[in-house]
Amino acid sequence: MNSIRFKIKDECRQNLCKYLSQAISVLPPFEKPTILDMGCGTGVPTLTLAKYYNGVILAIDTDKEALDCIISKLTTQVVSSNIIVECRSANEIEFPLQNFDIVLAEGLLNIIGFENGLRLVSRYLKQNGFFIIHDEYKNHSAKLEVIKSNGY
Ligand SMILES: C[S@@+](CC[C@H](N)C(=O)[O-])C[C@H]1O[C@@H](n2cnc3c(N)ncnc32)[C@H](O)[C@@H]1O
């Protein structure tokens, strides 16, 4: 049952990968970047990241069944990044400061809160790092203010 649910979701999310590709296309090139995918789900965007980068991708989510799905995809797909999958909450992450070149939150900030997400990530992004957010188009001006006021 779950595999059908995830299959349908994956097909929908696959259609969104073009936006992630667009975001990646405006970033400078990275050699072996360290990437965090927060709320990776079944890994559709994670695998898109892995198409573009040859570094390390840490993929975290609180849904163990979704993570089983990404793990099973990794057994059949060859990717150039080293993908590490962990069942962890974005709210409880602890990393060395300025650890990541890129952080992705695709469909997560509407769950954990926009400003909360920005605050969490600002500590762990390297100085010249990038935060890619895929969020609902709602309260746009207020969100732009929050982005600025959090030092991005
Ligand atoms: C809309 S889905 C997006 C999944 C994936 N990023 C994608 O685009 O296919 C949101 C994901 O966030 C996860 N999630 C919710 N709260 C979380 C938290 N506190 N920490 C990490 N992941 C969380 C959910 O389990 C779910 O997989």
The ligand as a Gaussian input file, in Angstrom:
#p B3LYP/6-31G(d) Opt

LIG

0 1
 C        6.318000      17.550000       1.010000
 S        7.413000      16.272000       1.526000
 C        8.793000      16.639000       0.470000
 C        9.715000      15.467000       0.295000
 C       10.896000      15.709000      -0.643000
 N       11.683000      16.864000      -0.239000
 C       10.417000      15.908000      -2.059000
 O       10.414000      17.067000      -2.521000
 O       10.051000      14.914000      -2.686000
 C        7.977000      16.862000       3.107000
 C        8.894000      15.908000       3.831000
 O        9.336000      16.511000       5.032000
 C        9.428000      15.495000       6.029000
 N        9.446000      16.144000       7.354000
 C        8.415000      16.674000       8.062000
 N        8.845000      17.203000       9.211000
 C       10.195000      17.015000       9.247000
 C       11.214000      17.347000      10.170000
 N       10.955000      17.987000      11.307000
 N       12.489000      17.024000       9.870000
 C       12.789000      16.372000       8.722000
 N       11.871000      16.028000       7.807000
 C       10.584000      16.336000       8.061000
 C        8.216000      14.627000       5.762000
 O        8.373000      13.352000       6.340000
 C        8.213000      14.606000       4.232000
 O        8.955000      13.521000       3.730000

